[in-house]
Amino acid sequence: MDFFKGLIPGAILTLVVGGILGVNHVRGGVLSVFHQTFHGFSFYWSWSLFLAGTLLSWALFAMSPK
């Protein structure tokens, strides 16, 4: 269950950081931010940033007392 809770902060982190880097036309090096369009909604996305953010938030949720 902690992993599914970690998906939301990971996605929010990716949208915010990807948006900041994408608007400034920066690829982010290893992050490789790219422009994505999904059903008329366009945004900047990075799979490596999403995985890192999700794993970090999953670890924080798993370590927190229940």
C-alpha positions as CSV (number, residue, x, y, z in Angstrom):
1,M,0.0,0.0,0.0
2,D,2.9,2.3,0.7
3,F,4.1,2.0,-2.9
4,F,0.7,3.2,-4.2
5,K,0.8,6.1,-1.8
6,G,4.2,7.0,-3.2
7,L,3.0,7.3,-6.8
8,I,1.2,10.5,-6.1
9,P,4.1,12.5,-4.7
10,G,6.4,11.1,-7.3
11,A,4.1,12.2,-10.1
12,I,3.6,15.7,-8.6
13,L,7.4,16.1,-8.1
14,T,7.9,15.1,-11.8
15,L,5.3,17.5,-13.1
16,V,6.7,20.4,-11.1
17,V,10.4,19.8,-11.8
18,G,9.8,18.7,-15.3
19,G,7.6,21.8,-16.0
20,I,10.2,24.2,-14.6
21,L,13.0,22.6,-16.6
22,G,10.9,22.1,-19.8
23,V,9.7,25.7,-19.9
24,N,13.3,26.8,-19.8
25,H,14.2,24.4,-22.6
26,V,16.6,22.4,-20.4
27,R,16.8,18.6,-20.9
28,G,18.1,18.1,-17.3
29,G,21.0,15.8,-18.3
30,V,20.3,12.3,-16.9
31,L,16.6,13.3,-16.2
32,S,16.0,13.7,-20.0
33,V,12.9,15.8,-19.7
34,F,10.7,15.6,-22.8
35,H,7.4,17.3,-24.0
36,Q,4.4,14.9,-23.9
37,T,0.9,15.4,-25.2
38,F,-1.9,13.2,-23.9
39,H,-5.5,13.7,-25.1
40,G,-4.9,17.4,-25.8
41,F,-3.1,18.1,-22.5
42,S,0.6,18.8,-22.9
43,F,3.2,18.6,-20.1
44,Y,6.8,17.9,-19.6
45,W,7.8,14.5,-18.2
46,S,10.8,12.5,-17.1
47,W,10.6,8.8,-16.4
48,S,13.9,8.7,-14.5
49,L,12.7,11.6,-12.2
50,F,9.3,9.9,-11.7
51,L,11.0,6.6,-10.7
52,A,13.4,8.4,-8.3
53,G,10.6,10.5,-6.8
54,T,8.3,7.5,-6.4
55,L,11.0,5.3,-4.8
56,L,12.0,8.2,-2.4
57,S,8.4,8.8,-1.3
58,W,7.8,5.0,-1.0
59,A,10.7,4.7,1.3
60,L,9.5,7.6,3.4
61,F,6.0,6.1,3.7
62,A,7.5,2.7,4.5
63,M,9.7,4.1,7.3
64,S,6.9,6.2,8.9
65,P,5.1,4.7,11.9
66,K,1.7,3.3,11.1
